Amino acid sequence: MPLSAFLIESRIKNQASFSALGSSTKVDLSDPHHADTFLRTTGVKIENLNAPHATVQYEGEYFLLPEGGLYRSMTASGWVMLSIPEAEGYSLYIPRSGELHWRAAEGLIHCRSGSAIMLDLARMQQLASLGSSSGTGFFFSMHCMTHNLSQLLEAPVHRQLRFQSPLVHDAHVLAPLASLGELIAEGLGGSAPLKNAPLAMANLLQAASYLILHNLPHNHSHALTRRPPAPAPRQIKRAVEFIMARLSAPITLADIAAHAAISVRSLQSGFRRYKEMTPMEFLRTQRLGRVREDLLDPAVPADIQHIALSWGFTHLYLFMRYYKKQFGESPQATLARRAAKWSGS
């Protein structure tokens, strides 16, 4: 439930340390100590919806990311917020089960499984969960969304971002957002490979925010539909040279655009025009080529995961899919061909 969004907002507002990025924090409001800490940290007071003096059965986990976070939660009892703190930022909540009620200036809004709700924390008047429910959500700081919108618009943002409708029903938008949430949670669980890759964490959150900004109607949507200025071939050539020189280093879309001296939108449209793919697809294609070279090189240790990580692939399952799609065989098959070739030499 979005209660965890207030915890993330508070951590960011209080300038959580860099070392805290990627950390997982458990929340259990049925524990009096946790409930008291939650109230002191966020200023949010809640009570059991059906039995005001009973304990709120709420459990969750949140992951702190650069300028935002991801949270997962479930509740076995209904609850209602009695106090709304001064908070700012946006939370996209995707319920798996149950129902959420949100009251804002637009009135009372109901969100159930199969849809999602985009919450503007600054405009929230009441939030309640009716009975048992569970779900996953993103939190984006105000600065995160404003900065990313400014990059897309190629201009400063002077009017605060306002979404026209809080509810999201489009499965084509919800599916990739849910997948990004699962990817982040999986990458920060267990051995937490994403925790050692803060740039990858930031890119995943940025991808989620771009999906939202492009697909959920808001007061800047019309400006986003304008065709960006067409980049010159030399600018795309400069971007390609920058990518090729930094294949093994962390790199973002904004880095590439800045080096080519064009906006992110112009960079994307230029790559589609001249390369028939996005800049990040081009980067991935080139990195996969380097992985293949290493897999075939007998001087390189035959460790698929280590080679993939060395070229920036932090999620092994996705790497395997991309590799097979590009080369028509698995990395294991490539290694087997290398072994067969050199064993017969």
C-alpha positions in Angstrom: 0.0 0.0 0.0 1.1 3.6 -0.6 1.9 4.1 3.2 5.5 3.1 2.4 5.7 6.0 -0.1 5.6 8.4 2.9 8.6 6.6 4.5 10.6 6.9 1.2 9.7 10.5 0.9 10.8 11.2 4.5 14.1 9.4 3.9 14.8 11.4 0.8 13.8 14.7 2.4 16.2 14.0 5.3 18.9 13.3 2.7 19.5 9.5 3.2 23.2 8.7 2.8 24.5 7.3 -0.5 25.3 4.0 1.2 21.6 3.6 2.0 20.7 3.4 -1.7 19.4 0.0 -2.6 18.9 -1.0 1.0 15.8 -3.0 1.9 13.7 -1.8 5.0 10.9 -3.9 6.5 7.7 -2.3 7.8 5.4 -4.1 10.2 2.8 -1.7 11.7 1.3 -4.5 13.8 4.4 -4.1 15.9 3.9 -1.2 18.3 7.5 -0.1 18.0 7.3 0.0 14.2 4.0 1.8 14.3 5.4 4.5 16.6 8.5 4.9 14.4 6.3 5.2 11.4 4.2 8.0 13.0 7.3 9.9 14.2 9.1 9.5 10.8 6.2 10.4 8.5 3.6 12.2 10.6 1.0 9.8 9.2 -1.5 8.5 11.8 -3.6 5.5 10.8 -6.2 3.3 12.5 -8.0 0.0 11.8 -10.9 0.9 9.6 -13.3 -1.7 11.1 -12.1 -1.7 14.7 -10.5 1.7 15.6 -8.8 0.3 18.7 -7.5 -2.8 17.1 -4.0 -3.2 15.6 -3.5 -2.3 11.9 -2.2 -5.5 10.2 0.2 -4.0 7.7 3.5 -5.5 6.5 5.7 -4.2 3.8 9.2 -3.6 2.4 10.7 -0.7 0.6 13.9 -0.1 -1.4 15.5 3.3 -1.5 16.6 4.4 -4.9 18.2 7.6 -6.2 15.5 10.3 -6.1 12.8 7.7 -5.3 12.0 4.1 -4.4 10.0 0.9 -4.8 7.8 -0.6 -2.2 5.8 -3.9 -1.7 3.1 -4.3 0.9 0.1 -6.3 2.1 -2.5 -5.7 4.8 -4.9 -8.2 6.4 -7.0 -5.4 7.9 -8.6 -2.3 6.5 -7.1 1.0 7.6 -7.7 4.7 7.1 -5.3 7.6 7.4 -6.3 10.1 10.1 -3.7 12.7 9.4 -2.1 13.7 6.2 1.5 15.1 6.5 3.0 17.8 4.4 4.7 15.7 1.7 5.5 16.1 -1.9 6.2 13.6 -4.7 4.3 11.0 -6.7 3.5 7.4 -6.1 2.2 5.0 -8.6 0.5 2.1 -6.8 -0.4 -1.2 -8.7 -2.7 -3.4 -6.5 -2.5 -7.2 -6.8 -5.6 -7.7 -4.7 -8.0 -5.7 -2.7 -9.3 -2.1 -3.1 -7.8 1.3 -2.3 -9.8 4.5 -1.8 -8.2 7.9 -2.4 -9.9 11.3 -1.7 -8.4 14.4 -3.3 -9.8 17.6 -4.9 -11.2 15.4 -7.7 -13.4 13.5 -5.2 -13.3 9.9 -4.1 -11.5 7.4 -6.3 -11.5 3.6 -6.1 -8.6 1.5 -7.4 -8.8 -2.3 -7.7 -6.6 -5.1 -9.2 -6.2 -4.6 -12.9 -5.7 -0.9 -12.6 -3.2 1.5 -10.9 -3.4 4.8 -9.2 -1.1 7.8 -9.5 -1.0 9.6 -6.2 0.2 13.2 -5.8 1.1 13.2 -2.1 0.8 17.0 -1.9 -2.9 16.9 -3.0 -4.0 13.9 -0.9 -6.9 14.4 1.5 -7.6 10.9 2.6 -6.4 7.4 1.9 -8.0 4.1 3.0 -7.7 0.4 2.3 -10.9 -1.7 2.5 -10.0 -5.0 4.1 -7.2 -7.4 2.9 -5.1 -6.1 0.0 -1.6 -6.2 -1.5 0.4 -4.5 -4.2 3.6 -2.8 -5.5 4.4 0.8 -6.0 6.9 3.3 -7.1 7.7 6.6 -5.4 9.3 9.5 -7.4 10.5 12.7 -5.7 9.2 16.0 -7.0 12.7 16.8 -8.3 13.0 13.4 -10.1 9.8 13.9 -12.1 10.4 17.6 -12.8 14.0 17.0 -13.9 13.0 14.1 -16.2 10.1 16.1 -17.6 12.4 19.0 -18.3 14.8 16.7 -20.2 11.9 15.4 -22.3 10.6 18.9 -23.0 14.1 20.3 -23.7 13.1 23.3 -21.5 12.7 24.3 -17.8 9.4 23.3 -16.2 7.7 26.3 -14.7 4.2 24.8 -14.0 4.0 22.0 -11.4 3.3 18.6 -12.9 -0.4 17.6 -12.5 -1.9 14.3 -13.8 -5.3 14.6 -15.3 -6.7 11.3 -14.0 -5.2 9.4 -11.1 -6.5 6.0 -12.4 -4.5 4.0 -15.0 -6.3 1.1 -16.8 -4.1 0.6 -19.9 -2.5 -2.9 -19.7 0.2 -1.8 -22.2 1.4 0.7 -19.7 0.8 -1.3 -16.5 2.6 -4.4 -17.7 6.1 -2.8 -18.3 5.8 -0.8 -15.1 5.0 -4.0 -13.1 7.9 -5.7 -14.8 10.3 -2.9 -13.9 9.1 -3.1 -10.3 9.8 -6.9 -10.3 13.2 -6.3 -11.8 14.2 -3.8 -9.2 12.9 -5.9 -6.3 14.7 -9.0 -7.7 17.9 -7.1 -8.3 17.9 -5.8 -4.7 17.0 -9.1 -3.0 19.3 -11.9 -2.2 22.9 -11.0 -3.1 21.5 -7.7 -4.4 23.6 -7.2 -7.5 21.8 -3.9 -8.2 23.1 -2.4 -5.0 26.6 -2.3 -6.4 25.3 -0.6 -9.5 23.7 2.7 -8.4 23.6 3.9 -12.0 21.6 0.9 -13.1 19.2 1.6 -10.2 18.8 5.2 -11.3 18.2 4.1 -14.9 15.5 1.7 -14.0 13.6 4.4 -12.0 14.2 6.8 -14.8 12.7 4.3 -17.3 9.6 4.0 -15.1 9.2 7.8 -14.9 9.6 8.2 -18.7 6.9 5.6 -19.2 4.6 7.5 -16.9 5.3 10.9 -18.4 4.8 9.7 -21.9 1.7 7.6 -21.3 -0.4 9.2 -18.5 -2.1 12.4 -19.4 -0.9 15.5 -17.6 -0.7 19.3 -17.9 2.5 19.0 -20.1 1.4 16.2 -22.3 0.6 18.5 -25.3 4.1 19.9 -25.2 5.5 16.4 -25.3 3.6 15.5 -28.5 5.5 18.3 -30.4 8.1 16.9 -32.8 11.6 17.4 -31.4 14.2 19.2 -33.6 15.8 16.8 -36.0 19.5 16.3 -35.0 22.2 16.5 -37.6 24.0 13.3 -38.7 27.3 14.7 -37.1 25.5 14.8 -33.7 24.5 11.2 -34.0 28.0 10.3 -35.1 29.3 12.1 -32.0 26.9 10.1 -29.8 28.0 6.8 -31.4 31.7 7.6 -30.8 30.9 8.4 -27.2 29.1 5.1 -26.7 31.8 3.1 -28.4 34.5 4.7 -26.2 32.6 3.8 -23.0 31.1 0.4 -23.6 32.3 -1.1 -20.3 31.6 2.0 -18.3 28.3 3.1 -16.7 26.4 5.4 -19.1 23.0 7.0 -19.2 20.8 8.4 -21.9 21.4 11.9 -20.5 25.2 11.4 -20.7 25.0 10.5 -24.4 22.7 13.5 -25.1 24.9 15.9 -23.2 28.0 14.8 -25.1 26.2 15.1 -28.5 24.9 18.5 -27.4 21.3 17.7 -28.1 18.2 16.9 -26.0 17.2 13.4 -25.0 14.2 13.5 -27.3 16.3 14.7 -30.3 18.8 11.9 -29.5 16.1 9.3 -29.5 14.5 10.5 -32.7 17.9 10.8 -34.4 18.9 7.2 -33.5 15.5 5.9 -34.8 16.1 7.8 -38.0 19.7 6.9 -38.7 20.2 3.7 -36.8 16.6 2.3 -36.7 16.9 1.7 -33.0 17.0 3.6 -29.7 20.3 4.8 -28.2 20.1 2.3 -25.4 19.3 -0.5 -27.8 22.4 0.5 -29.8 24.5 0.4 -26.6 23.1 -3.0 -25.7 23.8 -4.4 -29.1 27.4 -3.2 -29.0 27.9 -4.6 -25.5 26.5 -8.0 -26.5 29.0 -8.1 -29.3 31.8 -7.5 -26.8 30.4 -10.3 -24.6 30.4 -12.7 -27.6 34.0 -11.8 -28.4 35.0 -12.6 -24.8 33.1 -15.9 -24.8 34.9 -17.0 -27.9 38.4 -15.8 -26.6 40.3 -18.7 -25.0 42.3 -16.2 -23.0 39.2 -15.0 -21.1 38.0 -17.2 -18.2 34.8 -19.1 -19.2 32.6 -17.4 -16.6 29.4 -16.2 -18.3 28.1 -14.1 -15.4 31.4 -12.4 -14.8 31.8 -11.5 -18.5 28.2 -10.2 -18.6 28.7 -8.1 -15.5 32.0 -6.7 -16.9 30.0 -5.3 -19.9 27.2 -3.8 -17.8 24.6 -6.6 -17.7 23.4 -6.8 -14.1 20.4 -9.0 -14.7 21.5 -12.5 -15.9 18.1 -13.7 -17.0 17.5 -10.6 -19.2 21.1 -10.8 -20.5 20.4 -14.4 -21.6 17.3 -13.4 -23.5 19.0 -10.5 -25.2 22.0 -12.6 -26.2 19.9 -15.4 -27.7 17.7 -13.0 -29.6 20.7 -11.2 -31.1 22.9 -14.3 -31.9 20.4 -17.1 -32.2 22.1 -19.2 -29.6 22.7 -19.1 -25.8 25.9 -17.9 -24.2 26.4 -21.6 -23.0 26.3 -22.7 -26.7 28.9 -20.1 -27.6 31.2 -21.3 -24.9 30.6 -24.9 -26.0 31.7 -24.0 -29.6 34.8 -22.3 -28.2 35.7 -25.4 -26.1 35.1 -27.7 -29.1 37.3 -25.6 -31.3 40.3 -25.4 -29.0 40.1 -28.9 -27.7 40.5 -30.2 -31.2 43.5 -27.8 -31.9 
